[in-house]
């Protein structure tokens, strides 16, 4: 998939923001966060994934470990969520294979989404389910889950 992005020199810049990230269509809140986190240039997976995901298109992407995949799918998710009406049920469910990755992705979503004040919940086996049930009942914006625990909550009708 190729997504044409104009050269950084042709993109109107917002003072203090990376023109390369601004060119992808990210809003000021995310650009502020990326600047605070020290991000300067998007990685190839981010350049290719962010524009179509912001447009609401489905995407199947593959990249090596440590290349910014989490930011590639999380940044558009957060921006689309911020511009949508608040929902009773989670806006997004992110499935990950392991509890360690659930924790890692949850922490990344929290970092990237700090300007939006969203609620995020990691659900995985090996921890008590009651706190998860209570959090889901109160309402969360994003759930990061392992498949087994996600299915458990779906069967209990606590995750829709």
C-alpha positions as CSV (number, residue, x, y, z in Angstrom):
1,X,0.0,0.0,0.0
2,X,1.4,3.4,-1.0
3,X,0.1,6.6,0.5
4,X,1.5,9.8,-1.1
5,X,2.6,12.3,1.4
6,X,3.8,15.7,0.2
7,X,7.4,16.6,1.1
8,X,7.7,18.1,4.6
9,X,8.8,21.4,3.0
10,X,5.4,21.8,1.4
11,X,3.3,21.1,4.5
12,X,2.1,24.0,6.5
13,X,3.6,23.6,9.9
14,X,2.1,24.1,13.3
15,X,4.7,25.8,15.5
16,X,6.6,23.3,17.5
17,X,5.1,20.2,15.8
18,X,6.8,17.7,13.6
19,X,5.8,18.5,10.0
20,X,6.1,14.8,9.2
21,X,3.6,13.8,11.8
22,X,1.3,16.8,11.0
23,X,1.3,15.7,7.3
24,X,-0.3,12.4,8.3
25,X,-3.4,14.3,9.5
26,X,-3.0,14.0,13.2
27,X,-4.6,16.7,15.4
28,X,-2.9,19.1,17.7
29,X,-3.5,17.1,20.8
30,X,-1.7,14.1,19.4
31,X,1.1,16.2,17.9
32,X,1.6,17.8,21.4
33,X,1.8,14.4,23.0
34,X,4.2,13.1,20.3
35,X,6.4,16.1,20.8
36,X,6.4,15.6,24.6
37,X,7.4,12.0,24.0
38,X,10.3,13.0,21.8
39,X,8.9,11.6,18.5
40,X,10.4,13.5,15.5
41,X,9.7,11.4,12.4
42,X,7.1,8.6,11.8
43,X,8.4,5.2,11.0
44,X,7.5,3.5,7.7
45,X,4.6,1.5,9.3
46,X,3.3,4.8,10.8
47,X,3.5,6.7,7.5
48,X,1.7,3.9,5.7
49,X,-1.0,3.1,8.3
50,X,-2.1,6.3,9.9
51,X,-3.7,8.1,6.9
52,X,-6.0,5.2,5.9
53,X,-6.9,4.4,9.5
54,X,-7.8,8.1,10.1
55,X,-10.0,7.8,7.1
56,X,-11.8,4.8,8.7
57,X,-10.4,2.2,6.3
58,X,-9.5,-1.3,7.4
59,X,-5.8,-2.1,7.3
60,X,-3.6,-5.2,7.6
61,X,-0.1,-4.2,8.4
62,X,3.1,-6.1,9.2
63,X,6.3,-4.7,10.6
64,X,9.2,-5.9,12.8
65,X,9.2,-5.6,16.6
66,X,10.1,-2.1,17.8
67,X,9.0,-0.3,14.6
68,X,6.1,1.7,16.0
69,X,3.1,-0.6,15.2
70,X,1.3,0.3,18.5
71,X,1.5,4.1,17.7
72,X,0.5,3.3,14.1
73,X,-2.9,1.9,15.1
74,X,-3.4,3.7,18.4
75,X,-3.0,7.3,17.2
76,X,-5.7,7.1,14.6
77,X,-8.0,5.2,17.1
78,X,-7.5,7.9,19.7
79,X,-8.2,10.7,17.2
80,X,-11.3,9.1,15.8
81,X,-12.6,8.4,19.3
82,X,-12.0,12.0,20.4
83,X,-14.1,13.2,17.5
84,X,-17.0,10.7,18.2
85,X,-19.8,10.9,20.6
86,X,-19.2,9.3,24.0
87,X,-20.5,5.7,24.0
88,X,-21.9,3.5,26.7
89,X,-19.8,0.6,25.6
90,X,-16.0,0.6,24.8
91,X,-15.1,2.5,21.6
92,X,-12.3,0.0,20.9
93,X,-11.2,-3.5,21.7
94,X,-7.6,-4.2,21.1
95,X,-6.7,-8.0,21.1
96,X,-3.2,-9.1,22.0
97,X,-1.8,-12.6,22.5
98,X,-0.3,-12.3,26.0
99,X,-0.8,-10.6,29.3
100,X,2.6,-8.9,29.1
101,X,1.6,-7.3,25.7
102,X,-1.8,-6.3,27.1
103,X,-0.1,-4.4,29.9
104,X,2.5,-2.9,27.4
105,X,-0.2,-1.8,24.9
106,X,-2.4,-0.4,27.7
107,X,0.5,1.7,29.0
108,X,1.1,3.0,25.4
109,X,-2.5,3.9,24.9
110,X,-2.4,5.8,28.2
111,X,0.7,7.7,27.1
112,X,-0.6,8.6,23.6
113,X,-4.1,9.4,24.9
114,X,-3.2,11.6,27.9
115,X,-4.5,14.8,26.2
116,X,-7.9,13.1,25.7
117,X,-8.5,11.9,29.3
118,X,-9.7,8.5,28.2
119,X,-10.2,5.4,30.3
120,X,-8.4,2.3,29.4
121,X,-8.7,-1.2,30.9
122,X,-6.4,-4.2,30.4
123,X,-8.2,-7.5,30.8
124,X,-6.3,-10.8,30.9
125,X,-6.3,-14.1,32.7
126,X,-4.3,-14.6,35.9
127,X,-5.9,-11.6,37.6
128,X,-9.1,-11.3,39.5
129,X,-12.1,-10.8,37.2
130,X,-14.2,-8.8,39.7
131,X,-12.3,-5.5,39.3
132,X,-12.6,-5.9,35.5
133,X,-16.3,-6.4,35.9
134,X,-16.7,-3.3,38.0
135,X,-14.6,-1.2,35.6
136,X,-16.6,-2.4,32.6
137,X,-19.8,-1.6,34.4
138,X,-18.6,2.0,35.2
139,X,-17.6,2.3,31.5
140,X,-14.2,2.4,29.7
141,X,-13.2,3.8,26.4
142,X,-10.6,1.3,25.3
143,X,-10.2,-2.4,26.4
144,X,-6.9,-4.1,25.7
145,X,-7.5,-7.9,26.2
146,X,-6.2,-11.3,25.6
147,X,-8.5,-13.5,23.6
148,X,-9.5,-15.9,26.4
149,X,-10.4,-13.1,28.8
150,X,-12.2,-11.1,26.1
151,X,-14.3,-14.2,25.3
152,X,-15.1,-14.7,29.0
153,X,-16.4,-11.1,29.2
154,X,-18.3,-11.4,26.0
155,X,-20.0,-14.6,27.3
156,X,-20.8,-12.8,30.6
157,X,-22.2,-9.9,28.4
158,X,-19.9,-7.5,30.2
159,X,-18.1,-6.6,27.0
160,X,-20.1,-5.6,23.9
